[in-house]
Amino acid sequence: MNWTSEIVIYRLIRAADTMRRLPGGRLRPAGFTSAWPAVRDEWADQLARVGSEETRGRDRVRQSPPRPGEIDRMYQCMDWMTQVDDLEHRKALMIYCRDKAHGWRFSRSCKKLGWNRRTAYNRKDKAAQQVASGLNNKSVPLSQADIDAVAQMTANHMHNNAKTGSRAHPPKAWI
């Protein structure tokens, strides 16, 4: 089986989730650090943000740090982004995957960045297809776990659509 844009997106979302779960400090990739010192919030500041948009998605249960294999796969996925020629396409794909990993809505990020939502989705799809083509051209092996995960997600989507009575077809971007 060959790489598809759906499998690429799945792997990139997993990579963004791995990055999200990395502990702070020196363990982050070199390109994703800041020279600014960490800011400690006062209790009153934290209390003022409760329920605000800043805390959206933070009320989830804290997950364990990623395992070494997950970090290795994250670095592999980061290397894939060099295959996307257009910077706007690359940004759309990266922001989409980040939003999905954090449980945020991509449409909200599009609005915040001043992007047309449909155009951003098209750019994301083209970038994912470009990465998939590059991986297929380089004959990068596809793991059975990735194939099974995508098949399971597609089956769950079709099952949920059948329960609600809507058309049961695999979505273009199912995550």
C-alpha positions as CSV (number, residue, x, y, z in Angstrom):
1,M,0.0,0.0,0.0
2,N,1.2,3.5,-0.8
3,W,1.2,6.7,1.3
4,T,-2.0,8.8,1.1
5,S,-2.7,12.3,2.2
6,E,-4.9,10.8,5.0
7,I,-2.1,8.8,6.4
8,V,0.3,11.7,6.2
9,I,-2.2,13.9,8.0
10,Y,-2.7,11.2,10.7
11,R,1.0,11.0,11.3
12,L,1.5,14.8,11.4
13,I,-1.3,15.1,13.9
14,R,0.3,12.4,16.0
15,A,3.6,14.3,15.7
16,A,2.0,17.6,16.8
17,D,0.4,15.7,19.8
18,T,3.8,14.3,20.7
19,M,5.3,17.8,20.6
20,R,2.4,19.0,22.8
21,R,3.2,16.3,25.4
22,L,6.9,17.0,25.5
23,P,8.0,18.4,28.9
24,G,9.2,21.9,28.8
25,G,12.8,22.9,28.9
26,R,15.5,21.7,26.7
27,L,13.7,18.7,25.2
28,R,11.9,20.6,22.5
29,P,13.3,20.6,19.0
30,A,15.8,23.4,18.3
31,G,13.6,25.3,15.9
32,F,10.7,25.5,18.4
33,T,12.3,27.3,21.4
34,S,12.2,30.8,22.6
35,A,14.9,33.0,24.1
36,W,12.4,34.6,26.4
37,P,12.4,33.4,30.0
38,A,9.5,31.4,31.3
39,V,6.8,33.5,32.9
40,R,5.3,32.5,36.2
41,D,1.7,33.5,36.7
42,E,0.4,34.7,40.0
43,W,-2.6,32.9,41.4
44,A,-4.9,35.9,40.7
45,D,-3.9,35.9,37.0
46,Q,-4.6,32.2,36.7
47,L,-8.0,32.7,38.4
48,A,-8.9,35.5,36.1
49,R,-8.3,33.3,33.0
50,V,-10.6,30.5,34.2
51,G,-13.3,30.1,31.6
52,S,-11.7,32.5,29.2
53,E,-10.6,31.6,25.7
54,E,-7.0,31.3,26.8
55,T,-7.8,28.2,28.8
56,R,-9.7,26.4,26.1
57,G,-8.5,22.8,25.8
58,R,-6.3,22.9,28.9
59,D,-8.9,21.3,31.1
60,R,-8.2,17.8,29.7
61,V,-6.4,15.2,31.7
62,R,-2.6,15.7,31.5
63,Q,-1.2,12.9,29.4
64,S,2.1,11.1,30.1
65,P,5.2,12.3,28.3
66,P,5.8,10.7,24.9
67,R,7.9,7.5,24.6
68,P,11.2,7.6,22.7
69,G,9.6,5.9,19.6
70,E,7.0,8.6,19.4
71,I,9.7,11.3,19.5
72,D,11.5,9.5,16.7
73,R,8.4,9.4,14.6
74,M,7.8,13.1,15.4
75,Y,11.3,14.0,14.0
76,Q,10.6,11.9,10.9
77,C,7.4,13.9,10.3
78,M,9.2,17.2,10.8
79,D,11.6,16.3,8.0
80,W,8.7,15.6,5.7
81,M,7.7,19.3,5.7
82,T,10.7,20.2,3.6
83,Q,9.0,18.4,0.7
84,V,6.3,21.1,0.6
85,D,7.5,23.9,-1.7
86,D,4.9,26.5,-1.0
87,L,5.2,28.2,2.3
88,E,1.5,29.0,2.6
89,H,0.6,25.3,1.9
90,R,3.1,24.2,4.6
91,K,1.8,26.7,7.1
92,A,-1.8,25.6,6.5
93,L,-0.9,21.9,7.0
94,M,1.2,22.6,10.1
95,I,-1.5,24.8,11.7
96,Y,-4.2,22.3,10.9
97,C,-2.3,19.4,12.5
98,R,-1.5,21.6,15.6
99,D,-5.1,22.6,16.0
100,K,-6.3,19.0,15.8
101,A,-3.7,17.8,18.3
102,H,-4.8,20.4,20.7
103,G,-8.5,19.9,20.1
104,W,-8.9,23.3,18.6
105,R,-11.0,24.3,15.6
106,F,-9.1,25.0,12.4
107,S,-11.7,27.4,11.2
108,R,-11.0,29.6,14.3
109,S,-7.3,29.7,13.4
110,C,-8.2,30.5,9.8
111,K,-10.3,33.4,11.0
112,K,-7.6,34.6,13.4
113,L,-5.0,34.5,10.6
114,G,-7.3,36.2,8.0
115,W,-7.4,33.1,5.8
116,N,-10.4,32.0,3.7
117,R,-11.4,28.7,5.3
118,R,-12.0,26.8,2.1
119,T,-8.7,28.0,0.6
120,A,-6.8,27.0,3.8
121,Y,-8.3,23.5,3.6
122,N,-7.3,23.2,-0.1
123,R,-3.8,24.3,0.7
124,K,-3.6,21.8,3.5
125,D,-4.9,19.0,1.2
126,K,-2.4,19.9,-1.5
127,A,0.5,20.0,1.0
128,A,-0.5,16.6,2.4
129,Q,-0.7,15.1,-1.1
130,Q,2.7,16.6,-2.0
131,V,4.2,14.9,1.1
132,A,2.5,11.6,0.3
133,S,3.9,11.7,-3.3
134,G,7.4,12.5,-2.1
135,L,7.3,9.6,0.4
136,N,6.0,7.2,-2.3
137,N,8.7,8.4,-4.8
138,K,11.4,7.8,-2.1
139,S,9.8,4.4,-1.4
140,V,9.5,5.1,2.4
141,P,8.0,2.1,4.0
142,L,4.5,2.4,5.4
143,S,3.9,0.7,8.8
144,Q,0.9,-1.6,9.2
145,A,0.0,0.4,12.4
146,D,-0.6,3.5,10.3
147,I,-2.8,1.7,7.8
148,D,-4.8,0.1,10.6
149,A,-5.3,3.4,12.4
150,V,-6.6,5.1,9.3
151,A,-8.9,2.2,8.4
152,Q,-10.3,2.2,12.0
153,M,-10.9,5.9,11.9
154,T,-12.6,5.7,8.5
155,A,-14.8,2.8,9.8
156,N,-15.7,4.8,12.9
157,H,-16.7,7.8,10.8
158,M,-18.9,5.6,8.5
159,H,-20.5,3.9,11.5
160,N,-21.3,7.3,13.1
161,N,-22.8,8.6,9.9
162,A,-24.9,5.5,9.5
163,K,-26.3,6.0,13.1
164,T,-27.2,9.6,12.3
165,G,-28.7,8.9,8.9
166,S,-26.3,11.0,6.9
167,R,-24.4,9.8,3.9
168,A,-21.8,7.3,5.0
169,H,-18.7,8.1,2.9
170,P,-15.1,8.4,4.0
171,P,-14.3,12.1,4.6
172,K,-11.6,13.8,2.7
173,A,-9.9,14.9,5.9
174,W,-11.3,12.7,8.6
175,I,-9.6,14.2,11.6
